[in-house]
Amino acid sequence: MSETKLSKFVKEQRKMYHLNQIDLSERSGVGLRFVRDLEQGKPTLRMDKVNQVLNMFGAELAPVKMERGEL
């Protein structure tokens, strides 16, 4: 797994709010393993759980509609 923009954001926000991973998991309602996977850049995570964590920091992950040929 490699660091992604999302994993970097979560880790930076967690530290800015002086939370450890256990605190973040308890306050956001997700498991500790999920927080660790998220911060390590696991490529497959449930979007609803990602948003539970991001809501702690006033953020949200949402799909983006792309027009044909934008890839």
N, C-alpha and C positions, 0 to 999 in steps of 0.2 A: 504494500500500500504506500502511496505517496501523498504528500501534503497537497491539498487543493485550496482554492480560494475559500470555499465553505469551511473546511477544517481549520484553516488559519484564522478565519473570522471568529469561529466559535471559541477557539483556544484564547485568542486575544481578548475577546469580550469577557470570558470567564475570569481571566486574570485581572482585567480591569475592575471587575466587580468583587475581587478578592474571594472567589469561590474555588474550592478544589473540585475534582471530578465527582466526588461523592455528593457534595452539596448540590452541584448542578443536577445530578441525576435525581436526587430526592425532591428538589424544588420544581423541576420540570415534569416529573412523573414518568420518567423513562429509566431503564435499567443502567447500571454502571457500565456494563459491557457495551451498551449502545453508545454511551458518551465516549468511551474509549475508541470504538470503531469509527465514530463520526470524526473525532479529532485526528485519527490516524489516516483519514481519507479513504475509508472503505468505499468501493465504487457502487455497491448496492445497499441502499438503506431505505426504509419506509419513509415516504415523504411526510406522512402525518406525524410521525415521531420526530423527524427533523424539525418540523414546524413547532412542535411542543417545546423543543429546546430553543429555537429561534425566538419564539414569543417572549421568552425571558428577557430578551434584549431588544424588543420592539421591532423585530424583523420577521419576514415571512418568505418562504421559497414558493414560487409559483411557476407553472409551465409558461413558456413563451410561444405564441403562435408565429410560425415562420411562413413567409410567402414562398411560393414555388421558386425553386432555383436559388434560394438563399444559402444552401449548404455549401 
